Amino acid sequence: MKKQRPIILGIVGDSAAGKSTLTRGLADLLGAERVTCVCTDDYHKYDRRERAQHNITALHPDCNYLDVLEQHLERLHYGQPILKPVYDHSTGTLIRPEYVKPREFVIVEGLLGYHSTVMRQFYDVKVFLAPPEELRKIWKIKRDTSKRGYTPDQVLAELDKRETDSSAFIRPQREFADIVVQFYPPKHYSVNDVGGNLNVRLVLRPTIRHPDLSYLFEDRSSAEAGIRMTLGRDSGKPVDILEIEGTVSAEHASKLEDVIWQHLPEHNPLSANQFGNYIDQNETYHSDPLAITQMLLAYHLLRDYAGEMNLNFAPPVSALSRLHTVAPQRR
């Protein structure tokens, strides 16, 4: 019997954009025993002290062993183990490498995962996280002061220092994503007080086949309850745009979740309140927009897994694909 290769999901975004939160929820949704998680921060060439000495940020390609990451992505793609370096964020040091064997699903998250053409060819699904900079700044201050030993002033100074590299190397990777995820605060909310009421805007590009959510185009009650599907353009190209408000009603969130479940090739026993969680100041909260985002990504991974297993699973094309004759292309 042909050996099933792993399905690889990339999650790229700037520091504190929400990559780890999305990854943890996906692992819970798919089953931790089926998922291997790899953080590209582990491929830093210099530790925290050395970066200061060299006056280089962790976001710069020259500060990372990207050639080794390319080799490891290829090995993971073919189901082969890697000896992965490890970077300890709590101390800013490089420690003993880790032997990693890929499971059914591999989630690769970090700063520079789409930097080269070689890297990009090994992903089945590519996601880019793009929260507003003001919100990301709040998240980074909270995380780095509570978990990494920084003061708020040190975090702000580091953000200023990194801005040139963020602009040059991190944000341009958005171009290569199949799905762009943007959590953002509703109008009239302060980014400090929004809590679990963040909205999400999902740009669904026709580079992969998305589940059929076209019922949302005609469902006025869903739009009024906080879920909208529109046709739009992103970087000048046609896309589907799915928007979910943080205050969406439980009834309409459940309806959308059920529609996505119906398209999955295998049933997952978890209920929505068992994922879609995030931690803020050591407290755990639930977000329906986050849960639906994680479920949509799980759909893509399970769909691709079924395809590799030659199962009878032919997902419907998206509304955009039906209205625009745009042939999906792998980047």
RAWOUR-V384277 format. One record per helix or strand of 3 or more residues. SS is the DSSP state (@ for helix, = for strand). FROM is the first residue (numbers start at 1). LEN is the number of residues. If there is no record, write none. Layout:
BEGIN
SS:FROM:LEN
SS:FROM:LEN
END
This chain:
BEGIN
=:7:7
@:19:12
@:32:3
=:35:5
@:40:4
@:48:7
@:61:3
@:66:12
=:82:7
=:93:8
=:105:6
@:117:4
=:125:5
@:133:15
@:152:25
=:179:6
@:195:3
=:199:7
@:215:4
@:220:6
=:227:8
=:237:8
@:250:13
@:272:3
=:277:4
=:283:4
@:288:21
@:319:5
END
